[in-house]
Amino acid sequence: MPGINDAEIQKPASLRKTGSRLKWGEQLAVIPENRPPVEVAKFIRFQLIPLYKNPDFLHQKYLEERLSCKEIAHLISSSRSVVTKYLKRYGIPLRSADADYKNKSQLRYGQKWRERKVEAHLGEQETIARMQKLRGEGLSYREIAATLNALRIPTKTRKGKWSGKQVHQILTRMR
């Protein structure tokens, strides 16, 4: 290094013992001369308040963005019961489990969740149209279920097989 003599350069402790070359990532330390002493920074102590104790945050997420207690809890790394407790404490009205706020298992055949809204599931809609066509041709519900199973068309849960009762319920809802 230009302008720095060997007395100013101090090797890391690991290199001083072995006398070997510098390894990848290691650097030589430069000892400064004639520099004022470094002042130690004073640390400001911050008191962290959990987000579930902030009524404005809870109001925003629960009422305006319509997130569930479980979703808020996941967002702030807390439990659902704690979020519910503080919603009640701050007088934020809890939503009832109404028909508009369904979970994934309560969706009808032909529907899907997309960005927190229920939309039509195009693949399942095609299956419903096929069911209606087969029913129009005079097939029974059991025969339609057997046809769907033979074609390996999955049910809503992707488990199990079609039954005549399932086909009947789906076609009855679509009328």
HURAQUI-V578017 format. One record per residue. N is the residue number from 1. RES is the residue in three letters. NEAR is the number of other C-alpha atoms within 10 Angstrom. Layout:
<<N:RES:NEAR> <N:RES:NEAR>>
This chain:
<<1:MET:6> <2:PRO:4> <3:GLY:4> <4:ILE:9> <5:ASN:8> <6:ASP:8> <7:ALA:8> <8:GLU:12> <9:ILE:14> <10:GLN:14> <11:LYS:16> <12:PRO:13> <13:ALA:9> <14:SER:11> <15:LEU:15> <16:ARG:11> <17:LYS:9> <18:THR:8> <19:GLY:10> <20:SER:9> <21:ARG:9> <22:LEU:13> <23:LYS:8> <24:TRP:6> <25:GLY:5> <26:GLU:12> <27:GLN:11> <28:LEU:11> <29:ALA:11> <30:VAL:13> <31:ILE:10> <32:PRO:9> <33:GLU:7> <34:ASN:5> <35:ARG:7> <36:PRO:7> <37:PRO:6> <38:VAL:6> <39:GLU:6> <40:VAL:6> <41:ALA:6> <42:LYS:6> <43:PHE:6> <44:ILE:6> <45:ARG:6> <46:PHE:6> <47:GLN:6> <48:LEU:6> <49:ILE:8> <50:PRO:10> <51:LEU:17> <52:TYR:21> <53:LYS:15> <54:ASN:13> <55:PRO:15> <56:ASP:12> <57:PHE:12> <58:LEU:23> <59:HIS:17> <60:GLN:12> <61:LYS:15> <62:TYR:21> <63:LEU:14> <64:GLU:9> <65:GLU:10> <66:ARG:15> <67:LEU:16> <68:SER:18> <69:CYS:21> <70:LYS:14> <71:GLU:17> <72:ILE:22> <73:ALA:19> <74:HIS:12> <75:LEU:11> <76:ILE:12> <77:SER:12> <78:SER:16> <79:SER:15> <80:ARG:15> <81:SER:12> <82:VAL:14> <83:VAL:23> <84:THR:19> <85:LYS:11> <86:TYR:16> <87:LEU:21> <88:LYS:12> <89:ARG:11> <90:TYR:14> <91:GLY:10> <92:ILE:15> <93:PRO:11> <94:LEU:13> <95:ARG:12> <96:SER:8> <97:ALA:9> <98:ASP:7> <99:ALA:8> <100:ASP:9> <101:TYR:15> <102:LYS:14> <103:ASN:11> <104:LYS:11> <105:SER:9> <106:GLN:10> <107:LEU:14> <108:ARG:14> <109:TYR:19> <110:GLY:18> <111:GLN:19> <112:LYS:18> <113:TRP:14> <114:ARG:10> <115:GLU:6> <116:ARG:12> <117:LYS:11> <118:VAL:16> <119:GLU:13> <120:ALA:14> <121:HIS:15> <122:LEU:12> <123:GLY:11> <124:GLU:18> <125:GLN:14> <126:GLU:12> <127:THR:17> <128:ILE:18> <129:ALA:13> <130:ARG:14> <131:MET:22> <132:GLN:19> <133:LYS:13> <134:LEU:16> <135:ARG:17> <136:GLY:10> <137:GLU:9> <138:GLY:11> <139:LEU:15> <140:SER:15> <141:TYR:21> <142:ARG:16> <143:GLU:16> <144:ILE:23> <145:ALA:22> <146:ALA:16> <147:THR:16> <148:LEU:20> <149:ASN:16> <150:ALA:11> <151:LEU:9> <152:ARG:11> <153:ILE:16> <154:PRO:15> <155:THR:17> <156:LYS:16> <157:THR:9> <158:ARG:8> <159:LYS:8> <160:GLY:10> <161:LYS:16> <162:TRP:22> <163:SER:17> <164:GLY:14> <165:LYS:12> <166:GLN:16> <167:VAL:21> <168:HIS:17> <169:GLN:12> <170:ILE:16> <171:LEU:16> <172:THR:9> <173:ARG:9> <174:MET:10> <175:ARG:6>>
